[in-house]
């Protein structure tokens, strides 16, 4: 080796770059190589603290935290007082993301507020939640969001603006004025989630935040039985995505007021995320949004034929339709078939009205449902720009069958690329073959832009 030879791993810039992409386990090993490597890989070791993954972090001595706390950028699942206490170290002052539980004890609430205030200038994502213990709610001051922690004053005359982009409260209480103060101090905020959170009290002033594009809250918070002020929707004139949860069946849904508020305050609304026990929530809200609805998420087990008819009110604009099952936390990368929902199975032919009637559809995800190819082939799917298709197919129920289907689809895609065919690809082989694999592959090949396919396990691309 000549004296001019440069060892790659002696280049500090390269080591620093590599340190951003290694796993935590590898980062710890690399940090032990040399003092130079320690400086680079120590940052990767401390960058993200997830207490669910590394609970022992809460037992670190204060001097260790003081030495390295400035390296921490992300904290997840801080639920216990011991976990929050270790974060109370003054050196933990440059957090970008924080997920913390604030209500278990008064001390936990105080420390959490101190941590938030100390990091308010760097935090971009903040998620606050209550303790799962329901014993204390409205009678507990810890369940009320302490607005000065998020919207504190740097001095007596000037409010300090935060850098928050995403803010989530779960199982807490906010006064209207506290919400106003937080919004006013967070000009960069784009997502606000009031999950199982109540906004209480009478507002003493009004405020609009033009940056918030996504809002999540429960139905009764959006449309209270006894409203005390203007609709919360009036605060967010540029809202494009509205997430509504309704965990109690409502028999007195204020349809007229809801339609008036959405029409008046949400002219840019294009997306809905609907969840809860109500079987009419999809049809109710699809009927309220008069135009431009392009995206909808919903709980599949609460979907109905009435919901399908309501969706078709927006067939000219819908691009993204996704049904999910809260009981089945699906891992799309898993190499195993999840259970199929029996819901709507007897009325599955009505679901075919969606791809047959929505010409602009790009994403169709109905993974809990099993389609029958006999019903699929009874009519043409008009969504020729379809890019993502996540569905189950009846009788395509083994890995071998699915892999055979994907192989046939990929072969057809390759043929189309090589021949630059203008029309549909005609699959080579036995034309009399009517196996389920061939039928499904032929159907997939009708969509030239299809780039993501899930038929029961793993997501597949055309190459």
C-alpha positions in Angstrom: 0.0 0.0 0.0 1.5 3.4 -1.0 1.7 6.3 1.4 -0.9 8.2 -0.7 -3.5 5.5 -0.4 -6.6 6.7 1.5 -8.4 4.3 3.8 -12.1 4.9 3.2 -13.0 4.4 6.9 -10.5 7.1 7.9 -12.6 9.8 6.2 -14.6 11.5 8.9 -17.3 12.7 6.5 -17.9 9.2 5.3 -18.1 7.8 8.8 -20.5 10.5 9.7 -22.7 9.7 6.7 -22.6 5.9 7.4 -23.6 6.5 11.1 -27.0 7.9 9.9 -28.0 4.6 8.4 -26.8 1.9 10.7 -29.0 0.1 13.3 -28.7 0.9 16.9 -27.0 -2.4 17.7 -24.4 -1.7 14.9 -23.9 1.9 16.1 -23.1 0.8 19.6 -20.5 -1.7 18.2 -19.0 0.9 15.9 -18.7 3.4 18.8 -16.3 1.1 20.5 -13.8 0.9 17.6 -12.0 4.1 18.3 -12.4 7.6 19.8 -12.9 9.0 16.3 -15.7 6.5 15.6 -17.2 7.1 19.0 -17.8 10.8 18.2 -19.6 9.8 15.0 -21.6 6.8 16.1 -22.5 8.1 19.5 -24.9 10.5 17.9 -26.6 7.5 16.2 -26.8 5.7 19.5 -28.6 8.5 21.3 -30.5 10.0 18.3 -33.8 8.1 19.1 -35.0 6.8 22.4 -37.9 4.4 22.4 -38.8 3.3 25.9 -40.8 0.3 24.6 -37.6 -0.9 22.9 -35.0 0.2 25.4 -36.6 0.5 28.9 -33.2 0.4 30.6 -32.5 4.0 29.4 -34.6 5.2 32.3 -32.0 3.7 34.7 -29.0 5.6 33.3 -27.0 7.7 35.8 -27.6 11.5 35.6 -24.0 12.1 34.6 -24.3 9.9 31.5 -27.5 11.7 30.4 -25.9 15.1 31.1 -23.0 14.1 28.9 -25.1 12.9 25.9 -28.6 14.3 26.4 -27.9 17.0 23.8 -27.7 14.3 21.1 -31.3 13.0 21.6 -33.7 14.1 18.9 -36.6 11.7 19.1 -38.3 10.3 22.2 -41.1 7.7 21.9 -43.4 6.0 24.5 -42.3 7.9 27.6 -45.1 6.7 29.9 -43.6 6.2 33.4 -42.4 8.8 35.9 -38.9 7.2 35.9 -38.8 7.6 32.1 -39.9 11.2 32.1 -37.6 12.0 35.1 -34.5 11.0 33.1 -35.6 13.3 30.3 -36.0 16.2 32.7 -32.2 16.6 32.6 -31.5 20.1 31.3 -29.2 18.8 28.7 -32.1 17.2 26.9 -32.9 20.4 25.0 -32.9 19.7 21.3 -35.8 17.3 20.8 -37.5 17.2 17.4 -40.2 14.6 18.2 -41.7 13.7 21.6 -44.3 11.2 22.6 -45.1 11.4 26.3 -47.9 10.4 28.8 -48.7 13.3 31.1 -51.5 12.4 33.5 -50.4 9.4 35.7 -49.2 11.7 38.6 -49.0 15.4 39.3 -45.2 15.2 39.3 -45.2 13.5 35.9 -47.4 16.3 34.5 -45.1 19.0 35.9 -41.9 17.3 34.5 -43.5 16.7 31.1 -44.5 20.4 30.9 -41.0 21.4 31.8 -39.5 19.1 29.0 -41.9 20.5 26.5 -41.2 24.2 27.4 -37.4 23.6 27.3 -37.7 22.0 23.8 -40.4 24.2 22.3 -38.0 26.0 19.9 -36.9 22.7 18.3 -39.9 20.4 18.6 -41.6 19.6 15.3 -43.8 16.8 16.4 -45.5 16.5 19.8 -47.8 13.7 21.0 -49.3 14.0 24.4 -51.6 11.4 25.9 -53.4 10.5 29.1 -52.8 7.5 31.3 -54.8 4.4 30.4 -56.1 4.5 34.0 -59.6 6.1 33.7 -60.0 6.8 37.4 -59.2 10.5 36.9 -60.5 12.6 34.0 -62.4 15.8 34.3 -61.6 16.2 38.0 -57.8 15.9 37.4 -56.0 19.1 36.4 -53.3 16.8 34.9 -55.8 16.0 32.1 -56.0 19.6 31.1 -53.4 20.7 28.6 -51.1 23.3 30.1 -51.0 25.8 27.2 -48.1 27.9 28.5 -45.8 24.9 28.1 -46.5 24.9 24.4 -47.0 28.7 23.9 -44.8 30.2 26.6 -43.5 33.8 26.6 -39.8 34.3 26.1 -40.2 37.6 27.9 -43.1 39.8 29.2 -43.8 41.3 25.8 -43.0 38.8 23.1 -44.6 35.3 22.5 -42.1 32.7 21.4 -43.3 30.9 18.2 -42.9 27.1 18.1 -41.6 25.0 15.2 -44.4 22.4 15.6 -45.7 20.8 12.4 -47.6 17.9 14.0 -49.5 18.1 17.3 -51.6 15.3 18.9 -53.6 15.2 22.1 -55.1 11.9 23.2 -57.6 11.5 26.0 -57.1 15.1 27.3 -59.0 18.3 27.8 -58.4 21.7 26.3 -60.2 25.0 26.8 -61.0 27.0 23.7 -58.7 29.8 24.7 -55.8 27.3 25.4 -56.3 25.9 21.9 -56.3 29.5 20.5 -53.0 30.3 22.3 -51.3 27.1 21.1 -52.5 27.7 17.5 -51.3 31.3 17.6 -47.9 30.3 18.8 -47.6 27.5 16.2 -47.6 29.2 12.8 -46.0 26.2 11.0 -48.5 23.6 12.3 -50.0 21.5 9.5 -51.6 18.6 11.4 -53.7 18.7 14.6 -55.2 15.6 16.2 -57.6 15.9 19.1 -58.0 12.1 19.6 -60.6 11.4 22.3 -60.0 15.0 23.5 -62.6 17.5 24.5 -62.4 21.2 23.9 -64.4 22.8 26.7 -65.4 26.2 28.0 -66.6 29.3 26.2 -64.2 31.0 23.7 -63.5 34.6 24.4 -61.9 35.4 21.0 -61.7 34.0 17.5 -58.6 32.9 15.6 -57.9 31.3 12.2 -54.9 29.2 11.4 -54.3 29.0 7.6 -51.5 26.4 7.9 -53.4 23.4 9.3 -54.4 21.0 6.5 -55.3 17.9 8.6 -57.6 17.8 11.6 -58.6 14.8 13.6 -61.3 14.8 16.4 -64.3 13.0 17.7 -67.7 13.6 16.3 -69.1 15.1 19.5 -66.3 17.5 19.8 -66.9 18.8 16.3 -70.7 18.9 16.7 -71.5 19.2 20.4 -75.1 18.8 21.6 -74.9 22.3 23.2 -72.5 24.4 21.2 -71.0 27.4 23.0 -69.3 29.1 20.1 -68.5 28.9 16.5 -67.6 25.5 14.9 -64.0 24.3 15.4 -64.0 24.1 11.6 -64.0 27.9 11.4 -60.5 27.9 12.8 -59.0 26.1 9.8 -60.1 27.6 6.5 -57.5 25.7 4.5 -58.4 22.2 5.8 -58.0 19.4 3.2 -58.3 16.3 5.4 -60.8 15.7 8.2 -60.6 12.6 10.5 -63.8 11.9 12.5 -64.2 9.2 15.1 -67.6 8.2 16.6 -67.3 5.5 19.3 -70.9 5.9 20.4 -73.8 5.4 18.1 -75.5 8.7 17.6 -79.2 8.9 16.9 -79.4 12.7 16.7 -76.6 13.5 14.2 -77.1 17.2 13.3 -76.9 16.6 9.5 -78.2 20.1 8.6 -75.7 21.9 10.8 -72.9 19.6 9.8 -73.5 20.2 6.1 -73.7 24.0 6.6 -70.5 24.1 8.6 -68.5 21.9 6.2 -69.8 23.9 3.2 -69.1 27.3 4.8 -65.7 26.6 6.5 -64.1 23.8 4.5 -64.1 24.8 0.8 -60.8 23.0 0.2 -61.8 19.7 1.9 -60.9 16.7 -0.3 -60.3 13.8 2.2 -62.2 12.0 5.0 -61.0 9.5 7.5 -64.0 7.9 9.3 -64.0 5.5 12.2 -66.3 4.3 15.0 -69.3 2.2 15.8 -71.8 4.0 13.6 -72.8 2.1 10.4 -74.0 5.4 8.8 -70.9 7.6 9.4 -69.6 7.0 5.8 -72.9 7.7 4.1 -73.6 10.7 6.4 -70.3 12.5 5.7 -70.2 11.5 2.0 -73.5 13.2 1.7 -72.3 16.3 3.5 -69.3 17.0 1.3 -70.8 18.4 -1.9 -67.8 18.2 -4.2 -64.1 17.5 -4.8 -63.9 14.4 -2.5 -60.9 12.5 -3.7 -59.8 10.4 -0.7 -61.6 8.4 1.9 -60.5 5.9 4.7 -63.1 4.0 6.6 -63.6 1.0 8.9 -64.6 -1.9 6.6 -66.7 -3.6 9.2 -68.9 -0.5 9.4 -69.2 -0.3 5.6 -72.6 -1.0 4.0 -74.4 -1.0 0.7 -75.7 2.4 1.7 -72.1 3.6 2.1 -71.3 2.4 -1.4 -74.1 4.4 -2.8 -72.9 7.5 -0.9 -69.4 7.0 -2.2 -70.7 6.9 -5.8 -71.9 10.5 -5.3 -68.3 11.3 -5.7 -67.4 8.8 -8.5 -66.1 11.6 -10.8 -63.5 12.8 -8.3 -62.5 9.8 -6.0 -58.9 8.8 -6.4 -58.1 7.0 -3.2 -60.5 4.5 -1.4 -59.2 2.5 1.5 -61.0 0.3 4.0 -59.3 -1.1 7.0 -59.9 -3.3 10.0 -58.9 -2.0 13.5 -59.0 -5.5 14.9 -56.4 -6.6 12.3 -53.2 -4.6 12.4 -52.0 -5.7 9.0 -48.4 -6.0 8.1 -48.2 -5.7 4.4 -44.7 -7.1 4.4 -45.6 -10.2 6.3 -45.4 -13.5 4.4 -48.6 -14.9 5.7 -52.3 -14.5 4.9 -54.4 -12.6 7.4 -58.0 -13.6 8.1 -60.7 -12.5 5.7 -63.7 -10.4 6.9 -67.1 -12.0 6.4 -68.7 -8.5 6.5 -70.4 -7.7 3.2 -69.4 -11.0 1.7 -73.0 -11.8 0.7 -73.3 -8.4 -0.9 -69.8 -8.3 -2.5 -71.2 -7.7 -5.9 -72.2 -4.2 -4.8 -68.5 -3.4 -4.1 -67.8 -3.9 -7.8 -69.7 -0.7 -8.4 -66.7 1.2 -7.0 -64.0 0.2 -9.6 -66.7 0.1 -12.3 -67.9 3.6 -11.5 -64.8 5.6 -10.5 -62.8 6.4 -13.6 -60.1 8.5 -11.7 -59.4 5.9 -9.0 -55.7 5.4 -8.4 -55.7 3.5 -5.1 -58.1 0.8 -4.1 -57.4 -0.9 -0.8 -60.0 -3.2 0.5 -57.7 -5.8 2.1 -60.3 -7.2 4.6 -62.6 -8.2 1.8 -62.3 -11.2 -0.6 -63.5 -10.6 -4.1 -64.9 -13.3 -6.4 -63.4 -13.3 -9.9 -66.8 -14.4 -11.3 -68.2 -11.1 -10.1 -65.1 -9.1 -11.1 -65.3 -10.4 -14.7 -69.0 -9.5 -15.0 -68.2 -5.9 -15.7 -65.3 -3.7 -16.8 -63.3 -1.7 -14.2 -63.1 1.8 -15.6 -60.2 2.9 -13.4 -57.5 2.5 -16.0 -55.1 4.7 -14.1 -55.1 2.4 -11.1 -51.7 2.3 -9.4 -52.3 0.5 -6.1 -54.5 -2.6 -5.7 -54.7 -4.3 -2.3 -57.4 -7.0 -2.3 -58.0 -10.7 -1.6 -59.3 -13.1 -4.2 -61.5 -16.1 -3.6 -59.7 -19.4 -4.1 -56.3 -17.5 -4.4 -55.6 -18.8 -0.9 -52.1 -20.3 -0.9 -48.7 -18.8 -1.3 -48.0 -21.0 -4.3 -51.1 -19.7 -6.1 -50.3 -16.1 -5.3 -46.7 -16.4 -6.4 -47.8 -18.0 -9.6 -50.2 -15.1 -10.2 -47.5 -12.5 -9.5 -45.1 -14.3 -11.8 -47.7 -14.3 -14.6 -48.4 -10.6 -14.1 -44.7 -9.7 -14.1 -44.2 -11.8 -17.3 -47.0 -9.9 -18.9 -45.6 -6.5 -17.8 -42.1 -7.5 -19.1 -43.7 -8.4 -22.5 -45.4 -5.1 -22.6 -42.3 -3.2 -21.9 -40.2 -5.1 -24.4 -42.8 -4.9 -27.2 -44.1 -1.5 -26.2 -47.6 -2.8 -26.9 -50.3 -0.2 -27.5 -53.2 -2.4 -26.4 -53.8 -5.0 -23.7 -51.2 -7.7 -23.4 -52.4 -11.1 -24.4 -50.8 -13.7 -22.2 -48.9 -16.4 -23.9 -49.6 -20.0 -23.2 -52.7 -22.1 -23.2 -55.7 -19.8 -24.0 -58.1 -22.4 -22.5 -56.4 -22.1 -19.2 -59.0 -20.7 -16.8 -57.1 -21.3 -13.6 -57.6 -18.6 -10.9 -54.0 -17.6 -11.2 -54.3 -16.8 -14.9 -57.7 -15.1 -14.5 -56.3 -12.8 -11.8 -53.1 -12.0 -13.7 -55.0 -11.2 -16.9 -57.1 -8.8 -14.8 -54.1 -7.1 -13.3 -52.6 -6.6 -16.8 -55.5 -4.4 -17.7 -54.0 -1.6 -15.6 -50.7 -0.4 -17.2 -49.9 2.0 -14.3 -50.3 -0.7 -11.6 -47.2 -0.5 -9.4 -48.3 -2.0 -6.1 -50.2 -5.3 -5.7 -51.2 -7.1 -2.5 -53.2 -10.3 -2.8 -52.9 -11.7 0.7 -49.2 -11.4 1.7 -46.5 -9.0 0.8 -46.6 -6.1 -1.6 -45.4 -6.8 -5.1 -44.2 -4.5 -7.9 -44.3 -5.3 -11.7 -40.5 -5.9 -11.7 
